[in-house]
């Protein structure tokens, strides 16, 4: 009788891919002849040991912690936030909706604790992730213009308390007022915007031109009479100039080779001086004899003579037609050809008629005014440098003088803005009114008071240094005006 082992023919359980054992199939256990009680015990005892079962891993959303592996929110680092910022975020994800709906206890920028409305580490404001367009616009304007409660104290101190803003900035009290550079940029941009809107060049041109006379009409016969009078006056001028040349030549002939000659009006006059005068007068006579004006008069006369004497003509139209037929010679030269890149200068050089020259000249004036913001901004460092030289013994840094320059220039631009609005509203009458004069006088008075309060010196020293500064900065302003003209001519 052979030995029998109950486990001899029992099949070995198969291992699952995860390393877990699988229970035996029912048909295999029924065909074997081992004890039924052993089978019942196998049903009661779990086939998989507890230590073999691995706990399920729950991955945290990467939008919350910024890393693919699980992290606790309290242990998130700035590196995690940086990695999360570089990943595309689904705007419809539940995690993002949760962030938008509930206030965050950590800064979304650097993950630091938020004790209040602003992050103590990076300064970012705690606000909703998604905002409407008007909120973005209001926030942008507030950041640029300082419309966050500081603008009204700043404006009041700037207008009515000279020197207060500069003293507060130098003493470190800077949070309650708008920054100096922002004040200057805002005031200057507002003034030059008004300047472009009002268009002083256009108003000046309207005052210079006389549209009533340019649009008037007369009969061809009457205009022909006026042309004959103008031609006769031109011929008389040429005859007088020729007489001057002949008289000078006669004086030279009377000298008989001597170095000087006695005249009734000037006494003894050298012959060399007379010869120089003769050359100048001959050049003037040649210019008058071949002048464009005389040829245009002759052209107009020929045009009007061919018309019906009773027909109505507009003199300005006839003059413009003559200018096109007989173009004016232009000798305008503002520098080498490679330097002149402005369109208005090219138009000025290529103008054929007086109207074209006037249009190009007014356009050049507008371009020169358009360069003033750049020029004034470039002059600010020179103003601060002059203040540094005048108060060298104060021991102040150059930047502190620059802050003073920004504040006083900002006040000047505010006054200029009010003055420009007054001129526009009154049609130019405010330019010579008493209120306009008081406004302009307020600028030097404001500067004196601000200088006295900021630098804390006596009135005598303050007045002397202000006088010196007016001369120094006056030369700088003159150079700035030249620079504006050059920029208008060079920059196209």
C-alpha positions in Angstrom: 0.0 0.0 0.0 1.5 3.2 -1.2 1.9 6.2 1.0 -0.8 8.9 0.3 -0.3 12.5 0.9 -3.3 14.7 0.8 -1.2 17.5 -0.8 0.7 15.4 -3.2 -1.7 15.9 -6.2 -3.1 19.3 -5.1 -2.4 21.9 -7.8 -0.1 24.8 -6.9 -2.0 28.1 -6.8 -1.2 30.5 -9.6 0.2 33.9 -8.8 -1.6 36.9 -10.1 0.3 39.6 -12.0 0.2 41.8 -8.9 1.8 39.2 -6.7 -1.5 38.1 -5.1 -2.6 34.5 -4.9 -5.8 33.4 -6.5 -8.2 30.9 -5.0 -8.6 27.4 -6.4 -11.2 26.6 -9.0 -14.2 24.7 -7.7 -13.8 21.8 -10.1 -10.3 21.2 -9.0 -11.2 21.0 -5.3 -14.1 18.6 -5.9 -12.0 16.1 -7.9 -9.4 15.8 -5.2 -10.0 13.4 -2.2 -8.8 15.5 0.6 -10.8 16.1 3.8 -14.0 18.2 3.5 -13.2 19.9 6.8 -9.9 21.1 5.3 -11.8 22.6 2.5 -14.2 24.4 4.9 -11.2 25.8 6.8 -9.7 27.0 3.6 -12.9 29.0 2.9 -12.9 30.6 6.3 -9.2 31.5 6.2 -8.5 34.3 3.7 -6.3 33.2 0.8 -4.4 36.5 0.6 -2.2 37.5 3.6 -2.9 41.0 4.9 0.7 42.2 4.7 0.7 41.5 1.0 -2.2 43.9 0.2 -0.9 47.4 -0.9 -2.9 50.4 0.1 -4.5 52.4 -2.7 -2.7 55.5 -3.8 -4.8 58.7 -4.2 -3.1 61.3 -6.3 -3.7 64.9 -5.3 -4.7 67.3 -8.1 -1.6 69.0 -9.6 -3.5 72.3 -9.8 -3.5 72.6 -6.0 0.0 71.6 -5.1 2.0 72.1 -8.3 3.6 68.6 -8.3 2.6 65.2 -9.8 3.2 63.4 -6.5 1.0 63.8 -3.4 1.8 66.7 -1.1 0.1 68.2 1.8 -1.0 71.8 1.3 0.9 73.0 4.3 4.2 71.6 3.0 3.9 73.1 -0.5 7.0 75.0 -1.6 7.5 78.0 -4.0 9.0 75.5 -6.4 5.7 73.6 -6.4 3.9 76.8 -7.2 6.3 77.6 -10.0 5.8 74.2 -11.6 2.0 74.6 -11.3 2.2 78.0 -13.0 4.0 76.5 -16.0 1.3 73.8 -16.5 -1.9 74.5 -18.5 -4.8 74.8 -16.1 -8.2 73.6 -17.1 -10.6 76.5 -16.3 -13.5 74.0 -15.9 -11.7 71.8 -13.4 -13.4 71.3 -10.0 -10.2 72.4 -8.2 -10.1 75.8 -10.0 -13.8 76.4 -9.3 -13.2 75.6 -5.7 -10.4 78.2 -5.6 -12.6 80.8 -7.2 -15.5 80.2 -4.8 -13.6 80.0 -1.5 -11.1 82.5 -0.1 -7.5 81.3 -0.1 -5.4 81.1 3.0 -2.2 81.2 1.0 -0.8 83.6 -1.6 -1.4 82.2 -5.1 1.9 83.7 -6.2 4.4 82.5 -3.6 2.3 80.2 -1.4 3.0 82.2 1.7 0.5 82.6 4.5 -2.0 85.4 4.0 -2.6 87.4 7.2 -4.6 90.0 5.4 -5.5 91.5 2.0 -1.8 91.6 0.8 0.9 89.0 0.9 3.7 89.9 3.3 6.3 88.1 1.2 5.7 89.3 -2.4 3.1 92.1 -1.9 0.4 90.5 -4.2 -3.2 91.4 -3.4 -5.6 88.7 -2.5 -8.4 88.9 -5.0 -10.6 86.5 -7.1 -8.9 84.6 -9.9 -11.5 85.6 -12.5 -12.7 89.2 -12.8 -14.8 91.2 -15.3 -13.2 93.6 -17.8 -14.2 96.7 -16.0 -12.3 95.5 -12.9 -9.2 95.1 -14.9 -9.6 98.6 -16.4 -10.1 100.2 -13.0 -7.2 98.4 -11.5 -4.9 99.5 -14.4 -5.9 103.1 -14.1 -5.5 103.0 -10.3 -2.0 101.6 -10.6 -1.0 104.1 -13.2 -2.7 107.3 -11.9 -2.5 106.4 -8.2 -6.3 106.5 -7.8 -6.2 104.5 -4.6 -6.9 107.3 -2.1 -3.5 109.0 -2.5 -4.4 111.2 -5.5 -6.4 113.8 -3.7 -3.9 114.4 -0.9 -1.1 114.5 -3.5 -3.0 117.0 -5.7 -3.8 119.2 -2.7 -0.2 119.2 -1.5 1.1 119.8 -5.0 -1.2 122.8 -5.8 -1.5 124.5 -2.4 1.5 123.5 -0.3 4.7 124.2 -2.3 7.6 121.9 -1.3 5.5 119.6 0.9 5.7 116.6 -1.4 9.5 116.9 -1.7 10.0 117.2 2.0 7.8 114.2 2.7 9.7 112.1 0.2 13.1 113.1 1.5 12.0 112.4 5.1 10.8 108.9 4.1 7.0 109.6 4.2 6.3 108.2 0.8 3.4 105.8 1.1 0.8 108.5 1.5 1.5 110.3 -1.7 1.9 109.4 -5.4 5.4 108.8 -6.6 7.2 111.9 -8.0 7.8 110.4 -11.5 4.2 109.3 -11.8 3.0 112.8 -10.9 5.3 114.4 -13.5 4.4 112.0 -16.3 0.7 112.3 -15.6 0.7 116.1 -15.5 2.9 116.4 -18.6 0.9 113.9 -20.7 -2.3 115.7 -19.8 -0.9 119.1 -20.8 0.5 117.9 -24.2 -2.7 116.1 -24.9 -4.6 119.3 -24.4 -2.0 121.1 -26.6 -2.6 118.6 -29.4 -6.4 118.9 -28.9 -6.5 122.7 -28.9 -4.0 123.0 -31.8 -2.5 126.5 -31.1 -0.7 126.4 -34.5 -4.1 126.1 -36.3 -5.5 129.0 -34.2 -2.5 131.2 -34.9 -2.8 130.4 -38.6 -6.5 131.4 -38.6 -5.6 134.7 -37.0 -2.8 135.4 -39.5 -4.7 134.5 -42.6 -7.5 136.7 -43.9 -10.1 134.5 -45.5 -12.4 137.5 -46.2 -9.9 139.1 -48.6 -8.9 135.8 -50.1 -12.5 134.9 -50.9 -13.5 138.3 -52.3 -14.3 138.7 -56.0 -14.1 141.6 -58.4 -14.6 142.2 -62.1 -11.8 141.4 -64.5 -11.5 145.1 -65.6 -11.1 146.3 -62.0 -8.5 143.6 -61.2 -6.6 144.5 -64.4 -6.4 148.1 -63.2 -4.9 146.9 -59.8 -2.4 144.7 -61.7 -1.3 147.7 -63.8 -0.7 149.7 -60.7 1.3 147.0 -59.1 3.4 146.6 -62.2 4.0 150.3 -62.3 5.1 150.4 -58.7 7.5 147.5 -59.3 9.0 149.3 -62.3 9.4 152.5 -60.2 11.2 150.5 -57.5 13.6 149.1 -60.1 14.2 152.6 -61.5 15.1 154.0 -58.1 17.4 151.1 -57.4 19.1 151.7 -60.8 19.5 155.4 -59.9 21.3 154.4 -56.6 23.7 152.2 -58.5 24.4 155.0 -61.0 25.1 157.6 -58.2 27.6 155.3 -56.5 29.4 154.6 -59.7 29.5 158.4 -60.4 31.1 159.0 -56.9 33.8 156.4 -57.7 34.6 158.1 -61.0 34.8 161.5 -59.3 37.5 160.2 -56.9 40.1 160.3 -59.8 42.0 157.4 -58.2 42.1 158.8 -54.7 41.5 156.6 -51.7 38.6 158.7 -50.4 36.1 161.2 -51.5 34.0 163.9 -49.7 30.2 163.4 -49.8 27.5 165.8 -48.6 25.8 163.3 -46.4 28.6 161.2 -44.9 31.7 163.3 -45.2 34.9 161.5 -46.3 34.1 158.1 -47.6 36.7 155.6 -48.8 36.6 154.5 -52.4 36.9 150.8 -51.3 33.8 151.2 -49.2 32.0 152.7 -52.2 33.0 149.8 -54.4 31.6 147.4 -51.9 28.3 149.3 -51.7 28.1 149.3 -55.5 28.4 145.5 -55.6 25.7 145.1 -53.1 23.3 147.5 -54.8 24.0 145.8 -58.2 23.1 142.5 -56.7 19.9 144.0 -55.4 19.1 145.5 -58.8 19.7 142.2 -60.5 17.3 140.4 -58.1 14.6 143.0 -58.6 14.9 142.9 -62.4 14.6 139.2 -62.6 12.3 138.8 -59.6 9.6 136.1 -59.5 7.1 138.7 -58.3 7.4 140.8 -61.4 7.0 137.8 -63.7 4.0 136.6 -61.8 2.4 140.1 -62.2 2.9 139.9 -65.9 1.4 136.4 -66.0 -1.7 137.5 -64.1 -2.1 140.5 -66.4 -2.0 138.3 -69.5 -4.5 135.9 -67.9 -7.0 138.6 -66.9 -6.7 140.6 -70.1 -8.0 137.5 -72.0 -11.2 137.5 -69.9 -14.4 139.4 -70.4 -14.1 142.7 -68.6 -17.4 142.3 -66.9 -16.7 138.7 -65.6 -16.1 138.1 -61.9 -12.7 136.8 -60.8 -11.3 135.8 -57.5 -7.8 137.4 -57.2 -6.5 134.5 -55.0 -7.3 132.0 -57.7 -5.5 134.1 -60.3 -2.5 134.5 -58.0 -2.3 130.8 -57.3 -2.5 130.0 -61.0 0.4 132.4 -61.7 2.4 130.8 -58.9 2.0 127.4 -60.5 3.1 128.8 -63.9 6.0 130.8 -62.4 7.2 128.8 -59.4 9.0 130.5 -56.6 12.7 129.6 -56.0 13.3 128.1 -52.6 16.6 128.3 -50.9 15.6 126.8 -47.6 18.4 124.7 -46.2 18.3 123.4 -42.6 21.3 121.1 -42.9 22.7 118.4 -45.2 20.2 116.5 -47.3 21.0 113.3 -45.4 20.0 115.0 -42.1 16.7 116.4 -43.2 14.2 113.5 -42.9 11.0 115.4 -41.9 8.2 115.3 -44.4 7.2 118.9 -43.7 10.8 120.1 -44.5 10.7 118.1 -47.8 7.4 119.7 -48.6 8.8 123.1 -47.7 11.8 122.7 -50.1 9.6 121.3 -52.9 6.8 123.9 -52.6 6.0 125.8 -55.8 3.4 128.2 -54.6 3.2 130.5 -51.5 0.2 128.5 -50.3 2.2 125.3 -50.4 5.0 127.0 -48.5 2.6 128.2 -45.8 1.0 124.8 -45.4 4.5 123.2 -45.1 5.6 125.8 -42.6 2.6 125.3 -40.3 3.0 121.6 -40.5 6.7 122.0 -39.5 5.5 124.1 -36.5 3.2 121.3 -35.4 6.1 118.8 -35.6 8.3 121.1 -33.5 5.6 121.4 -30.8 5.2 117.6 -30.9 8.9 117.2 -29.9 8.5 119.4 -26.8 7.6 116.5 -24.4 10.8 114.7 -25.2 12.9 117.9 -24.9 11.4 119.0 -21.6 12.0 115.5 -20.1 15.6 115.7 -21.3 16.0 119.0 -19.6 14.9 117.7 -16.2 18.4 116.2 -15.3 20.0 119.6 -16.1 17.6 121.4 -13.8 18.5 118.9 -11.0 22.2 119.4 -11.8 21.9 123.1 -11.5 20.2 122.7 -8.1 23.0 120.3 -7.1 25.6 122.9 -7.9 23.7 125.7 -6.2 23.3 123.7 -3.0 26.5 121.7 -3.1 27.1 122.3 0.6 23.8 120.8 1.6 25.1 117.2 1.2 22.1 116.1 -0.7 22.2 113.3 -3.3 21.5 114.2 -6.9 18.3 112.1 -6.8 16.8 114.3 -4.1 17.3 117.4 -6.3 15.7 115.4 -9.1 12.6 114.8 -7.0 12.3 118.5 -6.4 12.6 119.1 -10.1 9.8 116.6 -10.9 7.5 118.3 -8.4 7.9 121.9 -9.6 7.7 120.9 -13.2 4.5 118.9 -12.5 3.0 122.1 -10.9 4.0 124.1 -14.0 2.3 121.6 -16.3 -0.9 121.8 -14.2 -0.9 125.6 -14.6 -0.2 125.4 -18.3 -3.1 122.9 -18.7 -5.5 125.3 -16.9 -4.1 128.2 -19.0 -4.6 126.2 -22.3 -8.2 125.4 -21.4 -8.9 129.0 -20.6 -7.5 130.1 -24.0 -9.5 127.4 -25.8 -12.7 128.3 -23.9 -12.3 132.1 -24.5 -11.2 131.9 -28.1 -7.8 133.3 -27.3 -8.9 136.2 -25.1 -7.6 134.6 -21.9 -4.0 134.9 -23.3 -4.0 138.6 -22.5 -6.4 138.7 -19.6 -5.6 139.4 -16.0 -6.4 135.9 -14.8 -4.1 134.4 -17.4 -1.3 136.7 -16.3 -1.8 135.8 -12.6 -1.7 132.1 -13.6 1.6 132.4 -15.3 3.0 134.5 -12.5 2.1 131.8 -10.1 4.8 129.5 -11.5 7.9 131.6 -10.3 6.2 132.4 -7.0 5.5 128.8 -6.4 9.0 127.9 -7.2 10.4 130.5 -4.8 8.2 129.3 -1.9 9.0 125.6 -2.6 12.7 126.3 -2.8 12.6 128.2 0.5 10.7 125.4 2.3 12.7 122.5 0.9 16.2 123.9 1.3 15.5 125.9 4.4 17.6 128.9 3.7 17.0 132.6 4.2 15.1 134.7 1.6 18.2 136.5 0.4 20.1 133.3 -0.4 17.0 131.8 -1.9 16.4 134.9 -4.2 20.0 135.0 -5.3 20.1 131.3 -6.1 16.7 131.5 -7.9 18.1 134.3 -10.0 21.2 132.3 -11.0 19.0 129.3 -11.7 16.7 131.3 -14.0 19.7 132.3 -16.1 21.2 128.8 -16.2 17.9 127.1 -17.0 16.9 129.9 -19.4 19.9 129.0 -21.6 19.0 125.3 -21.2 15.4 126.1 -22.4 16.7 128.0 -25.4 18.9 125.1 -26.3 15.9 122.8 -25.8 13.8 124.9 -28.3 16.6 124.6 -30.9 16.7 120.9 -30.2 13.0 120.6 -30.8 13.4 122.3 -34.2 16.3 120.1 -35.1 14.3 117.0 -34.1 11.3 118.1 -36.1 13.6 118.6 -39.2 15.6 115.4 -38.8 13.1 112.9 -37.6 10.6 112.0 -40.3 
